[in-house]
Amino acid sequence: MGIDLRKDYAYSLIVPTSMGVRLTPVGGQPMHSSDTLFMQATSAESNVASISSYLGLPVKVLTTFVKGSPIARFIKDNLASRHMDCEGREVEQGGPWGYRHQFNLADSGCGSRGPRVHNDRAGEVGRTLNVNDFDLERIFGREGAQIVHLSGLIAALSPETGTFCLEIARAAKKHGTRISFDLNHRASFWKGREQELREIFHEIAGVADILIGNEEDFQLCLGVEGPEAGGKEIAAKIDGFKAMIGRARQAYPNADVFANTLREVVSANCHRWGALMAEGDDWHVVEPREITVLDRIGGGDGFVGGMLYAILKGWEPEKWVQFGWASGALATTFLTDYAQPADEEQIWSIWEGNARVRR
């Protein structure tokens, strides 16, 4: 993959996102039964960027904040603690019924009781993300970035954010920044907007260098035929996923890398976790392996973050999917929905199946 690692970039990775907070009951309890909650700053895209930022690469978050909000301050402090730069407009709240940062209410599940996530996004300030609030010529032309990671969650958040993501993709393409696009389909975001969003996603996918989905994203976002959901074990569907990615490669020939996570849920705390990746004409497959899960939310983001980190480091392609798989598995062991790796060795130990104590 043609990333010029010799060029002087200010940032390895840039992620546009809408930040919010996640509230999770302690002790794995359901939300409706709890009176004590753990609060963290969250977004799928900053989850992705956390692998690179914790492992020492320069990362920047493009977002927007509610002016004077204590939640905005909490988020800014959290991003700084994750070693991330951030840039974004301060939007006036507009009174008690105005803008705010979104709330994610998350029951992690336990054993046979599956997780339940309730998104409370009314008045979400991230829906106002506007390309006119950012100097894209400075960000991509003068400062520069190796990869910009775009998410279908942000592209589908509002008509304004769809245009925002399109313009970022165009600016990145102009200045030689590689584009990663995680399709991240959400049915509630697409309801009544299918034609509009299909056109936006098609254009971004057409210029993307890296296209990522889960079991259904390629079908639902891009109309690429793939295996049916449910039914037989996920490992038995790998040939079907390969065929699906083959069709995606024909439809989007600009992309060098296609990746797809594979997850089979045994219980809330036991998953079979796998992945496949096509790089050029080569396939790299991680057959589903059993992992122990503390909190499943963020595992897919961890996979993407680990894969992008491996690409940025210039490793051979076989290691991209391996490091991504292990980073996703690592994320499911944290109470936060993002992984906080101590070092590369911690992630490689997960890939090797080595959970022995290190003294």
N, C-alpha and C positions, 0 to 999 in steps of 0.2 A: 504494500500500500504506500502511495507516494507522499508521505508526510515528510517535509524537509526539516529534520531535527537540527540542522545547522543554522537555520535562520534565527535571528534575534527577536524572539517573541516576548512580550510582557507577560502573557498568560499562556499556560498550557491548555486550560479549559475554561470556557465561558458558558454559563447556564442562565437563560432567561426563566423566571419563575414567579409564582405568586405564593408568598410565604404566609403561613398561618400557624396555629398551635394545635397540638394533639393532646387530648385528655384521655388517659387510660386508667381504669381502676387498678388498685394495687392488689397483688395476690392472685391475679388471673380471674377476678370475679366479673360477673356481668355488670354492665353500666347501670341498669335499673336497680341493682341490689347494693350499690356502693355509695359511700359518703366520703371517701378519701381517694383523690385522683392525682396521678402523676402528670405534670405538664411539660411538654417539650415543644420547641420550635420545629416546624416541619414543612416539607414540600418534596414531591417525588424527585424534582430536578436537583435540589440541594443534597438530597440523599445520594444521588449518583455522584455528585462532585466531591462528596466526603472522602471517598477512597483516595482520590488524588491529593486532596488538601491535607489529610492526615499523614500521607506518605511523602509530603514535602514538595509537591508541585504547586506552582502558583495558579490560583483559581479565582474567578470573578463571578459574582452573582448580579444579574440585572433584574431589578424588581421595582416595587413601588410600596410606599409606606403611608400609614395614616399619621398626619402631623400631630405631635404631642401625645400620641397614644402610648401608655405603658407597655402594651403588648408589642408595639413597634420597637420600643427600647429593648424589651426582652429578646426579640428576634435579632436585632442588630448585635447585641452582646453575644448571643449564641453563635452567630455566623463568625464573629471575630474569634471566639473560642475554638472554632473549627478551622481557623487559619485561612479564612476566605475574605477577600475584598468584596464590597458590595457598592452598587450604584443604583440610585432610584429617586424618583420625584417624591416629595412630601405632599400628600393630598389632604386638604382640609377635611375634617370629619363631617362637617355640615350638620352638627347637632346630634342629639342622642339617637336619631333614626337615620343617620347618614352612613358613611363608610366605616368598615372595620375589617380586620384580618379574619379570615375564615377559621372556623372551629371544626376539628375532626374528632368525633367521639368514638372511641375504639375499645371494644371488648375483644381481648386477645384470644378468647376461647380457652378451653382446657379439656384434654382427653376427647371424649365423644361429643362435647359441646363445641360447635364450630364458632369461629370469630364472627362478630357483627360490627360493621362500621357504619356510622351515621354521619354524613357530611352536612354541616350547617354553614352554607355559603351565602346567605342573604346579605346583601350590601358589601360583598367581597371587594376590597380595594384593588386586588389584582386584575379584576375585570376591566379596569381603566388603563392597563398597560398600553402605551401609545408610542409608536415609533418616533414621533416628534419630540419626545422627552429624552431621547438619547442621541448623542453625536456618533452615529455609526461609522462615519469616516475616520474619526479619531480612534474609536474602539477597535475597528478591524484594520484600518489603514495605517495609523501611526503607532498605536500601542501593539496591536497584532495578537492573534491567538492561533494555536495549532488546531484546536477543535472547538466548535460550538455545538453544544448538545441541545437539541430541541425536543419537546415532548408534545404528544397529541393532547395531553391534558390542558396545556396552555393554549395551543392552537385552537382548541374547541371551547375555551372558556367564555368567549364573547366574540361578536363580529370584530371588535376593535383588536382583541388579542390575536385573532386569526390573521389580520393584516400585519400586526406587529411581527409575528413569526415569519410571515412571507418576506417582509422587508429585511429581517435579520438574515434569512437564508440567501437573499439576493446580494446583500452587502458582503456576507462571508464568501460567497462564490466569487464575487468581483475581486476580493483581496487574497484569494488563495487559501482561506481558512477551510479546513475539512468540516463537513457537516454530518453530525450524527442525529438520527431521527428515530425516537422510540414512539411507536404508533399509539400506545396507551389508550385504547378505546374505552369510553365510558358511555353507556347507552343513554343515561339521563342527559348528558351534554349534547347528544346527537339528535334527540327527539325533535322532529319538525324542522331539522336543519340539514338533512342528509345530503341533498344536492350541493348546498353551499360548502359544507365541510369536505365532501368528497373531492371537490375541485381544489380546495386549499391543500388537502393532504396529498393529492396527486402532484401538485406543483412542487411541494417541498420534497416529496419522495423522488421526484424526477431529478433534483439537483443534489440529493444526499449521497454521501460516500459510504455511510454505514446505516443500514436499515434494521431495526430491531422490533420484535413483537413477542407476544406469548402465543398460546395455543390457538387463539381466535382473531388476533389483531389484524393479520394480513387480509383475512376474509372480510371482516367488518369495516375496516377503514379504507381498503384499497380494492375490494371486490375480487381478490385473488382466491381462486378455489382451493380449499384445503380439507383436512380430515374433519369429520363431524365431532362435535363436543360430546363428552361422556362415553359410555360404552366400554370397550376393552381397555386393558392396561396401556398406559401412555407409551411404554417401551415398544409395544406392538405397532404403534402408529408412526414410528420414526421414518419409515419409507414414505408414508403419506406426507409428512412434514417436509421431507427432502423434495418431493415432487412439487409441493406448494411453493417452496423457495425457488425451485427451478422456474416456475411460472412467473414469480416475482422478478427474477433476474432478467427474464425476457422483457417484462413490462418496464423495468427501471434499470437499463443497462449502465447508467452512470455509476451506480453503487458497486464498490469493490467487496464489501462485507455485508452478509446477511446473517442475522442471529435470531435464535428462537429458544426461549426457555421451556423446559418441560417439567411439569409438576403433577405428581399423583398424591392425593391426600389420604393417608391411612387413618390419622386422627389429627386433632389440632396440634399435637406435639410430636407427630411422626409423619414425615413426608418422604416420598421418593423424588429426588431432585436431579434433574438432568439438563442438558443443553446441546444444541447443535449449531454449528457455524459454517457458512460457506465463505471461503476467501479465494477470490478468483475461481479457478476450476477445482480447488481442493476442499474436501469436507473434513471437518473436525467434530467428532461426536463424543459427548460424555453421556454414557448410558445412565439412566436414573439410578441413583444410589441413596440409601436410607440416611436421613439426617434427623437429628433431634431438634425440635423447634420450641423456643421460648415464646416468640412472637413472630408470626409469619410476615407481617406487613413490612415492606421494604426489601424483601429478599430479591425481587426482580430488579429493583434499583441497584442493589449491591452488585448483582451480576453485571449490569451495564457499566457501573462505575469501575469494577475490576477489569473488565475487558478493555475499556477506554484507557485505563492506566497502563495496561500491558502494551497497547498500541503506541501510546505516547512514549513509553520507554524504549521502543524499537525492538522488542523481543520477537522471536520467531512466532508465526501465526498459531502453531499448536498450543503455545502457552497463553494466548489471548483468551481462549475459551476455558482453559483450565483455571487461570487466575480469576476469571469472571465467575465461574461456578463456585469456587472456594470463597470468593468475596460475598456472593449471595448467601451461601451457607453461614458465613460469619455473621452477616446482618441479622439472621433469624435467632441468634443467641443473645442479642441486645434488647434491653427494654426500650431504648430509642428505636425509631424505625430507620435509622441509618447506622452503618458500621463505623466503628472508631478503631481501625487497626493500629496496633502498637508498632508494627513494622511488616515488611514483606514476608519475613520468616513465619510470622503468625498465620498468615494466609496460606502459604505453601504447606505448612504443617497440616492444615485442614484438608488440602488436596491429597496429601500423602496418607491421611487417616491416622495421624499421630497426635493423640490427645493426652500424651503422657505429661506429667508435671515437668516444668522447666525451672531449674534452680540456679 
